[in-house]
């Protein structure tokens, strides 16, 4: 099932296989970002973290993911959340890739 993405702030999309390969945990994200249950969602092979409010948290998170060995664009991607309210976006993994 596709994950709805908010237009109010950035959302980080991470391949679940990359997340697991790097040994990352939900608890690490909760500790670093103080996430609510709705701000860390898993559907199929995709993890959505956000909306992430505050530019510092996003920049720091991207740096931490790269330090853990994940590659921007191949393993994770940030959607800005900068689109009009009348547009609804949904994300899901492509199992053929």
N, C-alpha and C positions, 0 to 999 in steps of 0.2 A: 504494500500500500504506500502511495506517495506521502511524503512528509510536507505539510504546509510550511512555507517560509515567510517570516514576518517582514514587512517593509519598514519597520521602525528602527532597526539596528542590524549590524552585520550578523551573519550566521556562518559558522565554520562547518564544512562538510568533510568528513573523514571516512576513508574506506575502512571498514571494520577489520579487514585482513591486515592492513598496515598498522592500525591501532594495536591489534593483538601482537603482531610481529615485534613491535617496539616495546612490548611489555607495559603499555600504558593501562591505567585503571580509571574507572569512574571516580573513585575516591580522590585521586590526584586532581582531577578537574574540579570536583566539589570544593576541595581545600583551597585551591588557587583562586577560584572564581566565585565561590559561594552560590552555586547553581541551585535553582529550584528543580523539582522533578520534571517540569515541562521544558527546561532549558537544556536537557541532555536526553535526546531521543534516539532510539535505535530501531531501524526498520530494515529487515533483510541484511544486506551487506553494507549499509550506510549508517553513519552516525551523524547527527546534526547537533551542534553545540551552539546555543544562542536562543534568543538574541543577546549579543554581547554589547553591553553599554559601556562606553568609554574607550577611546582609541588606545590607551595604554594597555588595557587588558588584551586586546586583539593582537597588537604588535608583540607583546611579551609571549603570548600563547603561540604565535607563529614561530618565533625564535626557539621556544622550547621544543616544539614539534620537529623543527629542523635539527636541533641538537640531538634529538632522540633517533635521528636517522631517516625521518620521513621527508619526502620530496614534495615541495609545493607544486601543485597542479596534478602530479601523478598520484600522490597519496592523499592529499587534502587540498581544499579550495575554499576561499572566502567569498561569499556573496555579500555585497555591500549593504543590502537592505535599503537602497536608495532608488525606490520606484514608487509610482503613484498608488494611492490607496485603492483605486478602482481595479488594479491589476493584482491577481492572486497567482503566486508561483508555488509549485510543488516540486519536490526532488525525490528521485528514487534511483537506486543503482541499476546498472545495465548488466545483467548476468552474463551476457555474451562477451564482455570485456574483461 
